[in-house]
């Protein structure tokens, strides 16, 4: 982790966060969470494709 970057409060690139999200969505923890909370899976599917951030 780059502490210099943290101290400057700079955000990572959008691509960085997209890669993190993709990694998370393919993780075993995510799969377990979805199986435990079916309503969450439905809500995620309902939001797919939405432009939630300008």
N, C-alpha and C positions, 0 to 999 in steps of 0.2 A: 504494500500500500504506500502511496506517495504522500507522506505527511506534509510536504511543502504545499502540495495542491490543496489539502484539507485546510491548512492554515490560511490560505488565500481565499477560501470559500468559493472556488471556481467549480462550476458544474461540469460534468462529463458531457461528451457529445451525445446527440440523440441516438446515433448508431450504437454507442456503448450501452445505453439503457435498453435499446431494442434487443441486443444480444443477451443482456442479463435477463430480460423478460422471457426470451425464448428458452434460455437455459433453465429457468425456474419452471416454466410450463412443462418441461420434459422431465422434471425431477420426480423421484419416487415420493417425496414429501407432498408435492402438489397433487399427484394421483391419489394419495391417501386422503388428503384434505377434501378433494372433490367427492370421493366415495363416502366420506363421513357426512357431508353436507350437500345433498342432491339439489337443494334450492339454490345453492351457490353456483353449481354448474349451469343451471337454467339461466340465472342472472348474467353469468359471463357470456353465454351464448346470445342472450338478448342484446348485449352491448357490442358484440363483435361487429366490426366495421364502422362503428360510430367514431366520429371525430370529437373526442372528449377534451382535447387540448388544442387551443388555437395556435 
